[in-house]
Amino acid sequence: MVVKVFGQIKAANPQRVLLCFLEKGIEFEVIHVDLDKLEQKKSEHLLRQPFGQVPAIEDGDLKLFESRAIARYYATKYADQGTDLLGKTLEKRAIVDQWVEVENNYFYAVALPLVINIVFKPMFGEPIDVALVEELKVKFDKVLDVYENRLATNRYLGGDEFTLADLTHMPGMRHIMNETSLSGLVTSRENLNRWWNEISARPAWKKLMELAAY
Amino acid sequence: MVVKVYGQIKAANPQRVLLCFLEKDIEFEVIHVDLDKLEQKKPQHLLRQPFGQVPAIEDGYLKLFESRAIARYYATKYADQGTDLLGKTLEERAIVDQWVEVENNYFYAVALPLVMNVVFKPKSGKPCDVALVEELKVKFDKVLDVYENRLATNRYLGGDEFTLADLSHMPGMRYIMNETSLSGLVTSRENLNRWWNEISARPAWKKLMELAAY
């Protein structure tokens, strides 16, 4: 059955889900929700996602929102299809889960307000909070030190294999690398640079970039 | 084997893990990390949790951090012991996961800065950001409307049974209900009030409150 994904291909949170589907050969259909026209805040979409965000999915009777929960469900249900995004043992899955939490609580927690201020506010003619950006850059630098250390002894965040732990970072990383002047924070760190070059060379990522047509 | 939990029994994030263990009769030992003395930022603790936060756990060879990842691991590994915190099918577990994400991304995202300003800053003699608090209260009110609606047709956030979806909220809810003047936002909402009364009456929660000795 083709999974319906309500969202925008260019938007970061839906991309977590789409990338999971591309890695695992799961068929999907994107039902476009126009974020510029605030379609996500309208009553029809609120029935799918009551907080007025994207993505939301419909798969037969199953309706879900929250991209990390969606990705984990499909990674588990289709563990034997396409890329194994979880790990074979419960302990390996826990390490993957830990780094997905890290992505949410440390990486995205800083990258998102950075990107909102540097990329999105100028687009809408809103003033950038310059003091906040400087504060966030300092925080981001410290967070990336932890990643650099982790990737010094591990090929991927979860260990030896590419998993959800890496995948979940990719939409946010793309914003940082391609749309801000902060890419130097990554390229100047040997292991982080190696990691980003490797995971962004994956066929599923390239396919997503094609679909997004930036 | 007794699981070592590094943290403080009074702190919200470790409580997610301790509550999971109490619900599931998993033996644990709390190794106190003195947050007032910033022990979590010192090199010894940074080896366990590189971002300088609590909790972290040690269980034989397994070392993990991030409370939601830790709770999910133990809920999965010991699914048949004590309270089933996950759900029986993959689809039920996905709904539980979705509401754990909601707890992190919508509930705690607003409750935490509220509690920081209303409870912690006064304690450390720092000025409370009054404008921010007013902004957060408005957001929190809207978030609680979604919960009220969900709990109108579901006894618990995940459905018919108490799960990680509810458990994950409890440390943050305790702050709101017991240490701020915002408890009215909950008690004025019939279903939310019913839900909180029911889950905070659970023996495991009462045991945690005993151990925390507020």
Interface residues (C-beta under 8 A of the other chain):
Chain A: P50 F51 L62 L64 F65 E66 R68 A69 I70 R72 Y73 T76 K77 L90 E91 R93 A94 I95 D97 Q98 V100 E101 V102 N104 N105 Y106 V143 V146 N149 R150
Chain B: P50 F51 L62 L64 F65 E66 R68 A69 I70 R72 Y73 T76 K77 L90 E91 R93 A94 I95 D97 Q98 V100 E101 V102 N104 N105 Y106 V143 V146 N149 R150
